[in-house]
Amino acid sequence: MQVIEEFDADLRSTYTVLPRPNKASEGRLCIKGMNAYQHALTGERILYPLAKKDGQFVRISWEEAYVLIGRKFGELRGKYGSDTIGVYGGGSLTNESAYLLGKFARVALKTKYIDYNGRFCMSAAASAGNKAFGIDRGLTNQLADIEQASCIILAGTNIAECQPTLMPYFTSAKEKGAYLIAIDPRDTGTTRAADLHLRVKPGMDAALANGMLKVILEEGLIDESFVRQRTKGFEELRAHLEAQDLGQIAELTGVSAELIRKAALAYGRAATGMVFTARGVEQQTDGYMAVRNFLNLVLLTGKIGKPGCGYGAVTGQGNGQGGREHGQKADQLPGYRLIENPEDRAYVAGVWGIDPAELPGKGVSAYEMMEKVHEQEIRALFVMGSNPIVSNPNANFVEEGLRKLDFLVVADMLMSETARLADLILPVTPYLENEGTLTNLEGRVLLREASRPVSGEAKHDWQVLCDIAKLHGKGAYFTFSSAEDIFNELRLASKGGIADYYGITYDRLKKEEGVYWPCPAEEHPGTKRLFEQSFAHADGKAELIAVNNHRPSEQTSNDFPLYLTTGRVLTHYLTGVQTRRSHSLAARDVESFMEIHPMAAKRYRIEDGELVQLESRRGSIYVRSRYSTDIREDTVFVPMHWGDTQCVNKITNQALDPTCRMPGFKVCAVKVSPLRLEYV
């Protein structure tokens, strides 16, 4: 994308956005991309450091900001130890910033407490892919393979509205005869494009996959040769599926046995096929196991490692794939290495020039960090590129914790709900000003070059981290002068790891318009399709697993009779900090809303378009009702892009998946009531 500044006769600036053709989006821009320049150029940008004094933010110099950080961090570390400082990152940071943030936490601050908001995005799929395949990459194949698939399952993903630049791949596949199956509690732009819509009860995706697997087993649609030669665990899975009852599964899921069978036969009989999951499946307290069951579908039918076949976890964050590969996660080191693995620790410590014993151990997940904040085990928090007050579940609890902090530093370009609570705000650069690499859902590493000079006194993320590292006597480990310098160290740190970037260079990225990882050498072409010959486990085999029919941890009751599910709308992005600053986008969706079926609305005396109070066991929010026959009668939907009294995460459930620590955003029990003034 290129933003061109023009001047009219009155010398006022206007801007034109020109898409740049590339191999992933093919030059397409969604409405958010078309208008992204507006938040980067808005007059609301934070352009100089701000410190809170007597409850108000005042402008200070960078020198004053660094003195304050050095003094506060130093005092707290001296009194409580290094782990009293937490670091909270973001899935939209460049690979360079994400890598450096992990190094900063562990080398400069020596804290084990680092995690990031991508925990709420991809952790279930990442954990499932790593365990089933031995590797996690968003897509196991190229986007171009979609057009070759005969049957496509879209589970818990609304690509038409959330990733519209990808939708033409699916439209093209359908034009070539592909059969599309969409699994979603709501009717969406994606389900309307599908040939079959399975309107599953929220949280019952794993059970639905069990039903499909049972039909595939009974109808003899398993690729027995593939299963025998390239997988393990089949006999246990077979016994589990034979014990399943399709009628019971239909009752559990709200999808008829007839439709389950129809979907299973379509996918099982197809010569080629792909399965995609997203947050609808993954943001559950059994998200990891639910994804594992969809991977069972892929593996039992042998639809992976060849053209037109594979699995994809559809990401929504700007660097959702790369952001999770190089050390922002509590248990991770660069290249998808594990911080508890002695060999991995030794290798990365060698690259960084420190003793492995100096590396902290494993921390905790993003929401669990908020619990540590609440307990005051973490007394200072450094937040970069994230808005945890709005993105975490049980957000009232999170806000209470952040208010307890002795010192909160937020590095951001705009005033977020979290930044409002900060003691110090550091201005950083937006995408138009900040060079670096991103990795898309295919595992294709792309170079994003800066197109404008830095505004005001803002600094790049990586510059801020290097400067603060010097305050702690670690400047010798952070002597970078450019994003490319950092990338070259990242390449070395990832060498030999699962996510091996060693053969990727800035020069290659400029010439080749992106390179797929793993890419172990500069002469290596990159790996466009994974698992053609073997999987990434030591024995080369993928792992099948029996998955139970899990019920959501919170059920409806007389007091809370409706299920709430959350998601996105076309015009906004994540917690809305950026898109709500775009006048073109904000004008389309000014406020949040609650989507409710008219029959359900009648039961609770809710009129279309009126303000309502939506309550759960954790709190309440106030939004406007919106009638829709596109949703189940037992379910309401609220988008996630607003804060304060419209913040849906004030009422979502903080229960976590036991494996990947993903919160169960997509299901909780609520009640709704009209918000009306009574006149006497």
C-alpha positions, 0 to 999 in steps of 0.5 A: 500500500502506498499513501500519496500526499497531494495539495489542492489549490488552498494548499490543504493536504489530501491523500490517495491510497494506492494498493501495491500488488503482492502475491498474497492479497493480489493488490486488494485492500479492505475498507480498513486498509483503505483508511488506515492512513487516517489513524496514522496521520490523525491529530490525536497522535501522541507525539512526545512523552507524557507523564502523569502529574496530579492526575493530568498528563504533561509533556516531558522530554525523552531524557526525563522519561528515561530518568523516571523509568530508570528510577522506578524500575530500579527501585522496584527491582531492588525491593522486590526482585526482577520479576516484579516488572512485567512486559506485555506485547502485541501481535501487530508489532513487526518481527524485529520489535517482537524479537527485541521485546523478548530479548529486552524482557529477559536480558535487560530486565531479567524478568520471566513475566512476558506475554502478549495479546496474541495469546488471545488470537492464535494460541489454541491453533498454534498449540494444536499445530505444534502438537499434531504436526510438530510445527505451527504455521498459519497455513500449511500451504499457499493461499493459491492452493485454495482454488484447487480445493474441492471442499472447504470447511470454514469453522468459526471464521467470518472471512468475508467481513474479517479478512475480505481481501482473502475472500476472492480465493474462496469465491474463485474456488467455488466458481471452479466447483468447490463445496463450501461448508461454514460452521458458525452460530450466526449467519454472516457474509461468509455463511451466505457464500457457503453451500452448507451452513452448520449453525452450531451452538456456541462452544460445541465445535469439538462435538460437531467435529466428532460427529463428522469424524464418526460418519467418515469412519463409518462410511469408509472415507478414511485414507487408510494408507496415509493414516497407517504410514504417516500418523499415530494414535488411530486405534485410540481415536477409532475406539473413541469415535465408535462409541459416539452417538450421532443423535446425542451429538446432534442434540449437543450441537444444535445441528441435525444428524442429517446436516452433520452427515451431509457435511462429512460426506462432502468433505470425506468424498472430495478429492482435495479439501482444506479446513480453516479455523479461527477465533470462533473455534479457538477462543474457547475453554477447549479451543486447543482440543477443538482445533485438534479435532478439526486436524483429525479430520484433515489427517484421517482423510489424508488431505494435507501436504499436497496441492489443494489440501491442507489446514489454515488458522486464519489470523486477524492481527497485522503480524499474528503469525510472526508475532508468536514465533520469536519470543513474546510468549511466556514459554518461548524463545526465537525460532519457536524454541522453548525456554524450558528446553536446555538446548534451546536456552544454550543456543539463544544465550550463545547468540545473545552473548550471555550465560544460559543460567542468566535467562529467566524461566517460563512465565505465565500467559497474558490473562494470568499476568493480569492476575499476578498484577492484581496480586501485586506480584507484578508491581510495574508493567511495560505495555507495548502495542496493546490495550489489555484493559479492553482485550482481556476477559473479565476486564473490570478485574484487569482494570482494578489490577492495573490501578494497583500498579506502582508504575505503568508505562505504555508505548503507543501512538494513540491514547488507548483505554490502558494508556489513560491509566499510565504513569508514563506514555512513550510515543511510538511510530505507526506503520507509515513511519516504521520499517520492518518485516511481517509474516503473513498467515502463509508463513511468508515473510514480507518487508514493509518499508517506511513511506514517511518521516517520523512525526514529532518526537516519536521513536520506533519501538526498537529504539525505545527498547534499546534506550531503556536497556542502556538504563539497566547497564545492558546497552552492549547487548542492544547496539542496533542502528536499524530494523535490518540490524535486528533482523540479522540477529533474529535470523541467527537466533532462529537458525535451526529452530522450527521457524527458521528465518536464517536464509531470509534477508532484506535483499531477498525480501525486496527482490522476491516479494516475500520468502516462506519459512522455514528457510535455512539458507540463503540459497534455499527457496523457502518452503511453500507447502509443508508436510509433503513427505513427513511431519515435523515430529522426530518420527515424521508422523502426525499425532491423532487424538481422541477429543471429548464432547466438551461443554462450555465452562459456563452454562445458561441458567434461569438468572442468565438465560442467553449465551453471549458470543463476541467477534468483529465487524467489517469496519473495525479492528481489535480493540478499536484504538486505531480504527475508531480514530479513522473518521471514515470507519468510525462514521460507519459504526459509531457505537457497539451493539447487541445482535439479538433474534426478534423472537428472543427480544420479544421474550425479554421486552427488547425493542429494536434499536433501544439501549439495553443492559447486558449482564453476566456474573462479572459485570454489565455493559450498555449497548444498543439492540439490533434485531437479526434473524441471522443469529440463534434464538439462544444467543446474542452477539456483541463486537469487541471493538469498543471500551468503557461502558461498551466493552464486551470483555467486562462480561466475558468469562476469564476461564482458560483453556488448560493447554494453551491458556486461551480465555473462553471469549466466545461463550458466557451466560448473560441476561438482557434488560431494556434500559428505559427511563420511568416517568412519574 
